[in-house]
């Protein structure tokens, strides 16, 4: 089928494009190649797609209101996976307008394109950050997420609400996936594993926030992509049991749903660092710092709905995933 993947030069997007094209889908990827982090890394990810039949790429900014309608009219995708976004919790404090442009205006343009093109399923990226001040673990998509702690999280919560309105008014089948701390080869340089590896190899201290006591549901990239593909193949329908007097945030009377996608095995950051130290054969110099503004102390994903719907089961523990990242990092950077 004809598939559009936004954010195709990104970490998850580039791996997903390979997977979809390799199975026979005709994939069009778009990305604006922003300089939020190393553009050369994004180009290197795209270069890996050059030998994949059925994949085409177009440089396009989803926030371009004039260009997006014409692009959808020309390509007519049957399904869309929307991953393009301005990421980063802390960056949203420094540059909030970037999040309004990419995550709100950009997503509205995607929704409009899907609406007018008759897209049969929109899968879009949300984040575990939407759980915000919620301390009930594991995080369930059926729980309230009304207290985001950063503008990034708020923009992703807004995406979920925007998608629901289009599902309700226009009948657009939409699935929001809340990603939990994705890591692995070809990852983002602003993520912890990337920064830790770079600093340890350079003999520089690593910044360990919350004094290393917080827990994360670290999820390997291949497991994430597997979950996205499985979800992609299961468009939502209206929930016949949805009760307007006791509304479930994860489903709807419209063809809409929210799912968690994680590893369901949260662990303390300190263990993550120790695993990395073993792979590198070096001990990190730790600079312990308080929890940063906007950060959530702990994350843990309840993936029961995704498992029941698709049979999804994460298969990669950090003892396997972290060494794979280190192997890639050494090869890519000659470290």
Secondary structure, 3 states (H helix, E strand, C coil): CEEEEECCCCHHHHHHHHHHHHCCCEEEEEECCCCCCCHHHHHHHHHCCCCCCCEEEEECCCCCHHHHHHHHHHHCCCEEEECCCCCCCCHHHHCHHHHHHHHHHHHHHHHHHHHHHCCCEEEEEEEHHHHCCCCCCCECCCCCCCCCCCHHHHHHHHHHHHHHHHHHHHCCCEEEEEECCEECCCCCCCCHHHHHHHHHHHCCCEEEEHHHCCEECCEEHHHHHHHHHHHHCCCCCCCCCCCCCCCCCCCCCCCEEEEEECCCCCEEHHHHHHHHHHHHCCCCCEEEECCCCCCCCECCECCHHHHHHHCCCCCCCHHHHHHHHHHHHHHHHCC
